[in-house]
Structure formats: C-alpha cells, structure tokens
Amino acid sequence: MKMLKGQTQQSKEDVALTQKVGKTRIPIEQVNGQMKGSASFFDKRIRLDQVGLADLICRSSYLLQNFKLGFIQQHDGKTTNRPCKAEIRWYDGKDDGLFDVRPLIDLWGNQSEIKRWRELRLDPANAELSDTDISEIVLKEDWPSRLRKEHIERISAL
C-alpha cells in the first residue's frame, strides 16, 4: 500500500491488506509459471490471422492448469496416480504430503484474522464447530473492507 502524506508507517488495516495480497500472489504466480511453461504458442510471434485464437488459447491454457498436479514441497515423488488440483479442491482428493492448513490459523492468518479466529473459538455458541469450520467463517469475512471501516470510524471520532 502507498504511504499517505506525513505517514511514517502503514496502518494495521493497510498491513493486513498487504499481507493478504502477498499470500494470494504466491499460488497465482505458480499457476502463471505453469501456464507459460506449457503454452508454447506464446513463445513466438503470433501471426495477425491468429490473433483471434490467442485469447481462446490463453483462457484454455489457464483453465487446464486446474487439471495439473499441485505444488507440494514435501512430496516423496514415489506415489503414482496423484490427483489433480481440481480433484483436491472440489472432490476432496488426497495427495501424499498435502494437508489441510485451515485449522492452523497461525500458518495463514494475519493478526486481525488470528484475533477473530480466537474470539470465535472461545465463544460458547461455537463449541460444536471444528477448527476448520471456525477458519471457514473467518475466511468468508471481508477483512480489508472491515478494517478500513473501523479505521475510518476511529479517525472520524477524533
């Protein structure tokens, strides 16, 4: 986020947004790299009569990335018939070295999300919910907008 005039450091709302953007960019850049590596059509000049195809090829290439193997750092490399990213995401496919980090808020949450997760976990009304369910509630909340609204309210009260 850009610093405002006279601002020496970012507000916690801007820090939260910057963290969220950074965490989101990693898988996007991985998919971009995979797409660029698999679509050699874009490695050369595109003839004028093929410009109409370029958009279709680009979209199709990105869609096909869902059917490639996921990036897993701790994979042993011995397992065969690994599920693709689409199977893991939409059909609960399992892969060696892959684990669900949603219950592990400290691995993925920013400070505001961690605080909110702990509030929800301590609420007696949520006693029956799993840690994964609590994480899903936190993920559905629009944190940048919420924090910016709170920030504006605090400034207006001054």
KEKE-3310 file (N, C-alpha, C; in steps of 0.2 Angstrom, whole numbers, plus 5000, padded with zeros to 4 digits):
npx = (5004:5002:5010:5003:5003:5014:5013:5021:5022:5013:4995:4987:4977:4981:4992:4987:4980:4991:4998:4988:4987:5000:5000:4991:4996:5006:5001:4995:5006:5013:5004:5004:5017:5017:5007:5014:5024:5019:5011:5017:5014:5014:5027:5032:5031:5014:5004:4995:4983:4980:4977:4964:4963:4972:4967:4958:4966:4974:4965:4960:4972:4975:4963:4966:4976:4970:4969:4982:4995:4997:5007:5018:5028:5034:5032:5035:5038:5036:5023:5010:4997:4993:4981:4973:4974:4961:4953:4957:4953:4939:4933:4938:4950:4965:4983:4999:5009:5001:4992:4978:4978:4969:4964:4975:4978:4988:4997:4992:4984:4982:4986:4974:4964:4969:4966:4952:4948:4952:4943:4931:4933:4933:4920:4906:4894:4900:4905:4903:4908:4921:4939:4942:4930:4928:4939:4934:4923:4930:4938:4928:4924:4926:4940:4949:4940:4932:4942:4946:4934:4933:4944:4942:4931:4937:4945:4936:4930:4939)
npy = (4994:5011:5025:5038:5056:5062:5051:5039:5025:5011:5009:4997:4991:4993:4986:4973:4971:4971:4960:4950:4951:4948:4934:4929:4931:4921:4907:4911:4916:4904:4897:4905:4903:4889:4889:4897:4889:4878:4882:4884:4891:4905:4908:4913:4924:4930:4927:4938:4934:4925:4931:4931:4918:4918:4923:4913:4902:4906:4908:4894:4888:4892:4887:4874:4872:4868:4855:4849:4843:4847:4859:4853:4853:4844:4832:4814:4809:4796:4791:4786:4790:4802:4815:4828:4846:4851:4840:4838:4851:4852:4839:4833:4826:4817:4818:4813:4821:4832:4843:4849:4866:4874:4873:4877:4892:4900:4898:4904:4915:4933:4946:4951:4942:4931:4935:4937:4923:4917:4923:4918:4905:4904:4908:4901:4898:4892:4880:4867:4868:4863:4867:4869:4873:4885:4892:4893:4902:4914:4916:4919:4932:4949:4956:4967:4977:4978:4981:4994:5001:5001:5009:5021:5025:5026:5037:5047:5049:5056)
npz = (5000:4997:5005:5014:5014:5026:5033:5043:5045:5039:5042:5053:5045:5032:5032:5035:5023:5014:5018:5015:5001:4997:5001:4993:4980:4979:4975:4963:4955:4954:4946:4935:4930:4927:4917:4907:4904:4899:4887:4873:4862:4865:4865:4854:4840:4836:4823:4813:4808:4817:4829:4834:4839:4850:4862:4865:4867:4877:4888:4888:4892:4904:4911:4910:4919:4931:4930:4932:4942:4959:4968:4979:4992:5001:4995:4991:4979:4974:4974:4963:4951:4956:4962:4953:4954:4953:4957:4970:4976:4973:4975:4986:4985:4989:4993:4994:5006:5006:5016:5026:5030:5035:5049:5056:5060:5063:5053:5041:5044:5046:5058:5063:5058:5065:5078:5077:5074:5086:5095:5090:5092:5106:5110:5117:5110:5098:5101:5096:5084:5072:5071:5058:5053:5060:5054:5041:5043:5047:5035:5026:5029:5025:5026:5023:5019:5031:5041:5036:5037:5051:5054:5048:5056:5068:5065:5062:5074:5081)
capx = (5000:5006:5010:4999:5007:5016:5013:5028:5021:5006:4991:4986:4972:4985:4997:4983:4979:4997:4999:4983:4989:5006:4999:4987:5000:5011:4999:4994:5012:5014:5000:5006:5023:5015:5004:5019:5029:5015:5008:5022:5011:5015:5034:5034:5026:5008:5003:4989:4977:4979:4976:4958:4965:4977:4963:4955:4972:4976:4960:4960:4978:4974:4958:4969:4980:4967:4970:4989:4997:4998:5014:5018:5035:5036:5030:5041:5039:5035:5016:5008:4990:4991:4975:4975:4972:4953:4950:4959:4949:4932:4931:4942:4956:4971:4989:5005:5012:4996:4987:4974:4981:4964:4963:4981:4977:4995:5001:4990:4981:4986:4985:4966:4961:4970:4962:4945:4948:4952:4937:4925:4934:4931:4913:4902:4890:4904:4909:4902:4912:4928:4944:4941:4923:4930:4943:4930:4920:4935:4939:4922:4923:4929:4944:4951:4934:4930:4947:4946:4928:4934:4949:4938:4927:4941:4948:4930:4929:4944)
capy = (5000:5018:5029:5044:5062:5063:5044:5036:5018:5009:5007:4990:4989:4993:4980:4967:4970:4969:4953:4946:4951:4944:4927:4927:4931:4915:4902:4914:4916:4897:4895:4908:4900:4883:4891:4900:4884:4873:4885:4887:4896:4912:4909:4916:4930:4927:4930:4943:4930:4920:4935:4929:4912:4920:4924:4907:4898:4909:4906:4887:4886:4894:4883:4867:4872:4865:4848:4848:4841:4853:4861:4850:4853:4838:4825:4809:4808:4789:4790:4786:4792:4808:4818:4835:4852:4851:4834:4840:4856:4851:4832:4831:4821:4817:4818:4812:4827:4838:4843:4855:4871:4879:4873:4880:4899:4904:4897:4908:4921:4939:4947:4953:4936:4926:4938:4935:4916:4915:4926:4914:4898:4905:4909:4895:4896:4889:4874:4861:4869:4861:4872:4870:4877:4892:4895:4895:4908:4919:4917:4922:4939:4954:4959:4974:4982:4978:4985:5000:5004:5003:5014:5027:5026:5029:5044:5051:5050:5061)
capz = (5000:4996:5011:5014:5016:5033:5037:5044:5044:5037:5047:5053:5040:5026:5033:5034:5016:5010:5019:5011:4994:4996:5002:4987:4974:4978:4970:4956:4951:4952:4940:4929:4928:4924:4911:4902:4903:4895:4881:4869:4857:4866:4865:4847:4837:4834:4816:4813:4806:4823:4835:4837:4843:4856:4868:4867:4869:4884:4893:4889:4895:4912:4914:4910:4925:4936:4930:4933:4949:4963:4970:4986:4994:5005:4991:4991:4972:4973:4973:4956:4951:4960:4960:4950:4959:4953:4961:4978:4978:4973:4976:4992:4983:4994:4990:4999:5008:5006:5022:5026:5035:5038:5056:5058:5059:5064:5047:5036:5046:5048:5065:5064:5057:5071:5084:5076:5075:5093:5098:5088:5096:5114:5110:5119:5104:5093:5104:5092:5077:5072:5070:5051:5052:5063:5049:5036:5045:5046:5028:5022:5031:5020:5031:5021:5020:5038:5044:5033:5040:5058:5054:5046:5062:5073:5063:5062:5081:5084)
cpx = (5004:5005:5007:5004:5008:5015:5019:5028:5014:5002:4990:4982:4976:4990:4993:4981:4985:4999:4994:4985:4995:5005:4995:4991:5005:5008:4997:5000:5014:5010:5002:5012:5022:5012:5009:5023:5025:5012:5014:5020:5013:5023:5036:5029:5020:5006:4996:4983:4976:4977:4969:4958:4968:4972:4960:4960:4974:4971:4960:4966:4978:4969:4961:4974:4977:4967:4977:4990:4998:5005:5014:5026:5038:5034:5036:5042:5038:5028:5014:5000:4988:4985:4977:4972:4964:4950:4951:4954:4942:4929:4935:4947:4961:4977:4994:5008:5008:4992:4984:4976:4975:4963:4970:4982:4983:4999:4999:4986:4985:4983:4977:4963:4962:4966:4955:4944:4947:4946:4931:4926:4932:4924:4909:4897:4893:4907:4908:4906:4919:4933:4943:4935:4925:4934:4939:4926:4924:4937:4934:4921:4928:4934:4946:4946:4932:4935:4947:4940:4930:4939:4946:4934:4931:4944:4942:4929:4934:4943)
cpy = (5006:5022:5035:5050:5062:5056:5041:5028:5017:5008:5000:4987:4988:4987:4973:4966:4968:4962:4948:4946:4947:4936:4924:4927:4925:4910:4905:4914:4909:4895:4898:4905:4893:4884:4893:4894:4879:4876:4888:4891:4903:4913:4912:4921:4926:4931:4933:4939:4925:4924:4933:4922:4913:4920:4917:4902:4900:4907:4898:4885:4887:4889:4876:4866:4868:4857:4845:4846:4847:4854:4858:4850:4847:4831:4821:4808:4801:4787:4791:4788:4797:4812:4825:4840:4852:4846:4836:4846:4855:4844:4829:4825:4822:4815:4817:4819:4833:4837:4849:4860:4875:4879:4877:4888:4902:4903:4902:4914:4927:4941:4948:4946:4931:4929:4936:4927:4914:4917:4921:4907:4898:4906:4902:4893:4892:4883:4868:4862:4866:4868:4874:4875:4884:4896:4897:4901:4914:4921:4920:4929:4943:4958:4966:4979:4983:4983:4992:5004:5006:5008:5021:5030:5029:5036:5049:5053:5055:5068)
cpz = (5000:5003:5010:5016:5024:5037:5037:5044:5042:5043:5047:5048:5034:5026:5032:5026:5012:5011:5015:5003:4993:4997:4996:4981:4973:4973:4963:4952:4949:4946:4934:4926:4924:4917:4905:4900:4898:4888:4877:4863:4858:4867:4858:4845:4835:4828:4817:4812:4812:4829:4838:4841:4850:4862:4870:4870:4876:4889:4894:4893:4902:4915:4915:4916:4931:4936:4930:4940:4953:4965:4978:4987:4997:5001:4990:4983:4970:4971:4966:4957:4955:4958:4957:4955:4959:4958:4969:4980:4978:4975:4982:4991:4988:4990:4995:5000:5008:5013:5022:5032:5037:5045:5059:5057:5059:5057:5041:5038:5047:5055:5067:5063:5063:5077:5083:5077:5082:5097:5096:5092:5103:5115:5112:5113:5099:5095:5100:5085:5078:5071:5062:5050:5055:5057:5043:5037:5044:5039:5024:5024:5027:5025:5029:5022:5027:5042:5042:5036:5047:5059:5053:5052:5067:5072:5064:5070:5084:5083)
residu = (MET:LYS:MET:LEU:LYS:GLY:GLN:THR:GLN:GLN:SER:LYS:GLU:ASP:VAL:ALA:LEU:THR:GLN:LYS:VAL:GLY:LYS:THR:ARG:ILE:PRO:ILE:GLU:GLN:VAL:ASN:GLY:GLN:MET:LYS:GLY:SER:ALA:SER:PHE:PHE:ASP:LYS:ARG:ILE:ARG:LEU:ASP:GLN:VAL:GLY:LEU:ALA:ASP:LEU:ILE:CYS:ARG:SER:SER:TYR:LEU:LEU:GLN:ASN:PHE:LYS:LEU:GLY:PHE:ILE:GLN:GLN:HIS:ASP:GLY:LYS:THR:THR:ASN:ARG:PRO:CYS:LYS:ALA:GLU:ILE:ARG:TRP:TYR:ASP:GLY:LYS:ASP:ASP:GLY:LEU:PHE:ASP:VAL:ARG:PRO:LEU:ILE:ASP:LEU:TRP:GLY:ASN:GLN:SER:GLU:ILE:LYS:ARG:TRP:ARG:GLU:LEU:ARG:LEU:ASP:PRO:ALA:ASN:ALA:GLU:LEU:SER:ASP:THR:ASP:ILE:SER:GLU:ILE:VAL:LEU:LYS:GLU:ASP:TRP:PRO:SER:ARG:LEU:ARG:LYS:GLU:HIS:ILE:GLU:ARG:ILE:SER:ALA:LEU)
# end
